[in-house]
Amino acid sequence: MQTKIVDKAYSFRITPNKKQEELINKNIGCVRFVFNHFLAQSKDDKYLSYSKFATQLPKLKKEYNWLREVDSISLQQSLKDLDKAFKRFFKGLGGFPKFKSKKNNKQSYRTQYFKRSSGTESIEIKDNKIKLPKLGWVKFRKSREVTGKIQNVTIRKSKANKYYISVCVQEEVEELPQTDKAIGIDLGLKDFLITSNGEVVSNPRTLSKYENKIARLNKRLAKKEENSNNWYKVKNKLARVHEKVANIRKDFLHKLSTKLIRENQTIVVESLKVKNMLKNSRLAKSISDVSWSKFVDYLSYKAEWYGKELIKIDTFFPSSQLCSECGYQKKEVKDLSVREWECPKCHSIHDRDINASKNILQQGLQLQLASR
């Protein structure tokens, strides 16, 4: 079986001591300051390259001594993030870079692995501890072994005041054994997905299970004086619930995507324009909760890693309206309330979603043949 080198990330919760917590928070503030400082400079004059701004960092550190207390590599990474944002803007792939806010942006910083001339490494893992620049050895909840060559580590503080690391490595991955199985997938809200072989995976509706608790906490938060100790306590509890919902959803998507990749050689899905679908205020909450885009992203990179094929068909392909037996198109089936219908040409009886997944598979296989 073939092997390939891939970029892979391992995420863990860390348990820093008080001194390390303070330094992490200070580091997050410093990378935000550097990003905003040079963004403001770019607005006043014009954007310079990463290298031009990087040469100005030593002068900035002399002006603001507290910048010397944190990981210097993380400050350079912040400039690289600004450079990337400007390059995307110049290519028309995004808007003009925005200032980072303590309230609205992700609270994190990134540091790179390097080996010193003395032979010591900037980042190391031993047992349940990880060595990070300036922080030293930090305990983390090691749920699995980290294999591969460490490239960088992102340290993040969540809204629930928990700390996490994402260890990015380059790792050798072995392709999975090839099979002759191909499957079409119809993604939905009532059921999360229906496959062309008739398998139905229920929608876990993760958010709805915690909605009452979230509503109660929101009411309590509204009654507290903003920025008071009690206000922050309730806000933290609310953040913990949202974090739990996100973790449950992520776990479900990872397990399901891995199962499909292991069992099938070819997987066919529809290309969904989720941003447009979110404009429907009646369904927006359910669509956000179901996380179709993230699920397809997981399928995409796992297929690439393990030697499988993911085929995406056009959003406007009428998968629900076509008879999977004879190809007749019945436009009335566009109405979502039609769950079962009979083909007027061949008289086959169709379940709406299973029929759609069969058509998605057939269309994907046709595209596969045409591309070869």
C-alpha positions in Angstrom: 0.0 0.0 0.0 1.2 3.5 -0.8 2.1 6.0 1.9 2.1 9.8 1.7 3.2 12.7 3.9 0.3 14.9 5.1 -0.2 17.8 7.4 -2.1 16.6 10.5 -3.3 18.4 13.7 -3.7 16.9 17.2 -5.8 18.9 19.6 -5.6 18.6 23.4 -6.7 20.6 26.4 -3.8 21.9 28.5 -3.8 22.7 32.2 -1.3 25.5 32.7 -0.4 26.8 36.2 -1.3 30.4 37.1 2.0 31.9 36.0 1.7 30.1 32.6 -2.0 31.3 32.2 -0.9 34.9 32.7 1.9 34.5 30.1 -0.5 32.9 27.6 -3.0 35.7 28.1 -0.2 38.3 27.7 1.1 36.5 24.6 -2.4 36.5 23.0 -2.6 40.3 23.7 0.8 41.0 22.3 0.2 39.2 18.9 -3.1 41.1 18.7 -1.3 44.4 19.3 1.4 43.6 16.7 -1.3 42.7 14.1 -3.3 45.8 14.8 -0.3 48.1 14.9 1.0 47.2 11.5 -2.5 47.1 10.0 -3.0 50.7 11.2 0.3 51.6 9.7 -0.8 50.0 6.4 -4.0 52.1 6.5 -2.1 55.3 7.0 0.4 54.7 4.3 0.3 51.5 2.3 0.9 47.8 3.0 4.6 46.7 3.0 5.7 43.1 2.7 6.1 40.8 5.6 9.9 41.1 5.5 9.7 45.0 5.6 7.4 44.8 8.7 9.5 42.1 10.3 12.6 44.4 10.3 10.6 46.9 12.2 9.7 44.5 15.1 13.0 45.0 17.0 12.3 48.8 17.1 8.8 48.2 18.3 10.1 45.9 21.1 12.4 48.7 22.3 9.4 51.1 22.3 7.1 48.6 24.1 9.3 46.6 26.5 6.5 44.2 27.4 6.7 42.7 23.9 10.0 41.2 25.0 8.3 39.1 27.7 6.5 36.9 25.2 7.5 34.4 22.5 9.2 36.3 19.7 8.3 33.7 17.1 4.6 34.2 17.8 4.9 38.0 17.0 6.5 37.0 13.6 3.6 34.6 13.0 1.1 37.4 13.6 2.8 39.4 10.9 2.6 36.4 8.6 -1.1 36.2 9.3 -1.4 39.9 8.3 0.6 39.3 5.2 -1.7 36.4 4.2 -4.8 38.5 4.8 -3.5 41.2 2.5 -2.5 38.7 -0.2 -6.0 37.3 -0.1 -7.4 40.9 -0.4 -5.2 41.7 -3.3 -6.3 38.5 -5.1 -10.0 39.3 -4.5 -10.5 36.3 -2.2 -11.5 38.4 0.8 -12.2 41.8 2.2 -9.7 44.3 3.6 -8.1 43.0 6.8 -9.9 43.9 10.0 -8.5 44.9 13.3 -8.5 42.1 15.9 -10.7 42.5 18.9 -10.4 40.9 22.3 -14.2 40.3 22.3 -14.8 39.1 18.7 -11.7 37.3 17.5 -10.3 33.9 18.4 -7.9 34.3 21.4 -4.8 32.4 20.2 -1.3 32.6 19.1 1.0 30.3 17.0 4.6 29.3 17.5 7.0 27.4 15.3 9.2 24.4 16.0 13.0 24.9 15.6 16.1 23.2 16.7 18.9 25.3 18.3 22.6 24.9 17.5 23.0 23.3 21.0 20.6 20.5 19.9 17.7 21.5 22.1 14.3 21.8 20.6 11.8 24.7 21.0 8.9 22.3 21.2 9.0 18.8 22.8 6.5 16.3 24.1 7.3 13.9 27.0 4.6 11.8 28.6 1.7 14.1 29.4 3.7 17.4 29.1 4.6 19.7 26.2 7.5 22.1 26.2 6.6 25.5 24.7 8.7 28.7 24.2 8.6 31.0 27.3 6.1 28.7 29.0 8.3 25.7 29.7 6.7 22.4 30.4 2.9 22.5 30.4 0.6 19.6 31.4 -1.9 18.4 28.8 -4.7 15.8 28.6 -3.0 13.3 26.3 -5.8 11.3 24.7 -3.5 9.8 22.0 0.1 9.6 20.9 1.4 12.4 18.7 3.3 10.9 15.8 5.1 12.7 13.0 7.4 15.7 12.9 6.1 18.8 14.8 5.8 21.9 12.6 4.0 24.4 14.8 1.7 24.7 17.8 -1.3 27.0 18.2 -2.2 27.9 21.8 -5.9 28.9 22.2 -8.0 30.3 25.0 -11.7 29.4 24.6 -14.7 31.6 25.7 -15.2 29.2 28.6 -11.7 30.2 29.8 -10.2 26.8 29.0 -6.8 26.4 27.2 -6.1 24.2 24.3 -3.2 23.4 21.9 -3.3 22.3 18.3 -0.1 20.5 17.4 0.5 20.5 13.6 2.8 17.7 12.4 3.9 16.3 9.1 3.1 12.6 9.2 3.3 9.6 7.0 -0.1 8.1 6.3 -0.8 4.8 4.8 -3.6 4.6 2.2 -6.5 2.3 3.1 -7.2 -0.9 1.1 -9.1 -0.2 -2.1 -12.7 -1.5 -2.5 -15.2 -1.6 -5.3 -17.9 0.1 -3.2 -19.4 3.5 -4.3 -22.0 5.4 -2.4 -24.2 8.4 -3.0 -25.1 10.7 -0.1 -28.2 13.0 0.2 -27.7 15.4 3.1 -30.8 16.6 5.0 -32.3 18.1 8.1 -34.9 15.5 9.1 -32.2 12.8 8.8 -28.5 13.9 8.7 -27.9 11.7 5.6 -29.4 9.0 3.5 -27.2 6.8 1.4 -27.9 5.2 -2.0 -28.0 1.7 -0.4 -30.8 2.8 1.9 -28.8 3.5 5.1 -30.3 6.4 7.2 -28.2 8.3 9.7 -30.4 10.3 12.1 -29.8 14.0 12.7 -28.3 14.2 16.2 -29.9 17.7 16.7 -27.1 18.5 19.2 -28.1 22.1 19.7 -31.8 21.4 20.3 -30.9 19.1 23.2 -29.3 22.0 25.0 -31.5 24.9 23.8 -33.6 25.1 27.1 -30.4 25.3 29.2 -29.0 27.9 26.8 -32.2 29.9 27.0 -32.2 29.8 30.9 -28.6 31.0 31.1 -29.3 33.8 28.6 -32.2 35.0 30.8 -30.0 34.9 33.8 -27.3 36.7 32.0 -29.7 39.5 30.9 -30.7 40.0 34.6 -27.1 40.5 35.8 -25.2 43.8 35.8 -22.9 43.8 32.7 -19.2 43.2 33.6 -20.1 42.3 37.2 -18.6 39.2 38.8 -21.9 37.4 38.6 -22.3 38.4 35.0 -19.0 36.9 34.1 -19.9 33.7 36.0 -23.1 33.2 34.1 -21.3 34.1 30.8 -18.7 31.5 31.5 -21.3 28.8 32.1 -23.0 29.7 28.9 -19.7 29.5 27.0 -19.1 26.0 28.5 -22.5 24.8 27.2 -21.8 26.1 23.7 -18.3 24.5 23.8 -19.9 21.2 24.8 -22.4 21.4 21.9 -19.5 22.1 19.5 -17.4 19.2 20.8 -20.3 16.7 20.6 -21.1 17.8 17.0 -17.4 17.6 16.0 -17.1 14.1 17.4 -20.2 12.9 15.5 -18.9 14.3 12.2 -15.4 12.9 12.6 -16.7 9.4 13.5 -19.3 9.3 10.6 -16.9 10.7 8.0 -14.1 8.2 9.0 -16.7 5.3 8.8 -17.8 6.3 5.3 -14.2 6.7 4.1 -13.2 3.3 5.5 -16.1 1.4 3.9 -16.2 3.0 0.4 -13.9 3.8 -2.4 -16.0 6.5 -4.1 -18.3 8.9 -2.2 -20.6 11.3 -4.1 -22.2 14.3 -2.5 -24.0 17.5 -3.6 -22.1 20.8 -3.6 -24.3 22.8 -1.1 -24.4 26.6 -1.1 -24.8 26.8 2.7 -24.4 30.6 2.9 -27.4 31.1 0.6 -29.4 28.5 2.5 -28.7 30.3 5.8 -30.7 33.3 4.4 -33.8 31.2 5.1 -34.6 32.5 8.7 -36.9 29.5 9.3 -34.2 26.9 8.7 -31.0 28.9 9.5 -30.6 27.5 13.1 -31.1 23.9 12.0 -28.7 24.3 9.0 -26.0 25.8 11.3 -26.5 23.0 13.8 -26.2 20.2 11.2 -22.8 21.5 9.9 -22.9 20.1 6.3 -19.9 22.1 5.2 -17.7 20.9 8.0 -18.8 17.3 7.3 -17.9 17.6 3.6 -14.5 19.2 4.5 -13.8 16.2 6.7 -14.7 13.7 3.9 -12.5 15.7 1.5 -9.2 15.7 3.4 -9.7 12.1 4.6 -10.4 10.9 1.1 -7.2 12.6 0.0 -5.2 11.1 2.9 -6.4 7.5 2.5 -6.5 7.1 -1.3 -10.3 7.4 -1.7 -12.3 9.6 -4.1 -14.9 12.3 -3.2 -17.0 13.6 -6.1 -19.1 16.7 -5.7 -22.0 17.2 -8.1 -23.6 20.5 -9.1 -25.9 22.2 -6.6 -28.6 22.6 -9.1 -28.7 18.9 -10.2 -32.4 17.9 -9.7 -31.6 14.7 -7.7 -35.0 14.6 -6.0 -37.0 15.1 -9.2 -35.5 12.4 -11.3 -36.7 8.7 -11.3 -33.6 6.7 -10.5 -35.0 3.8 -12.6 -35.9 5.4 -15.9 -34.6 9.0 -15.6 -38.1 10.7 -15.9 -38.2 14.2 -14.3 -41.2 15.0 -12.2 -40.9 18.7 -11.3 -43.7 18.6 -8.8 -41.4 16.7 -6.4 -39.5 20.0 -5.9 -42.0 20.6 -3.1 -40.3 19.4 0.1 -43.6 18.1 1.5 -43.6 15.3 -1.1 -41.9 12.5 0.7 -42.9 9.6 -1.6 -43.9 9.6 -5.2 -44.7 7.3 -8.2 -43.0 7.7 -11.5 -45.7 8.2 -14.2 -43.5 6.6 -16.8 -42.2 3.3 -15.2 -44.5 3.4 -12.1 -41.6 2.9 -9.7 -42.5 4.0 -6.1 -39.8 6.3 -4.6 -38.8 7.4 -1.2 -37.7 11.0 -1.8 -34.4 10.9 -0.1 -33.2 7.4 -1.1 -34.1 8.2 -4.7 -32.1 11.4 -4.5 -29.1 9.6 -3.1 -29.3 7.0 -6.0 -29.4 9.8 -8.5 -26.5 11.6 -6.8 -24.4 8.3 -7.1 -25.3 7.8 -10.8 -24.4 11.4 -11.7 -21.1 11.2 -9.8 -20.1 7.9 -11.5 -20.9 9.5 -14.9 -18.7 12.5 -14.0 -16.0 10.0 -12.9 -16.1 8.2 -16.3 -16.1 11.5 -18.2 -12.9 12.7 -16.4 -10.9 9.5 -17.2 
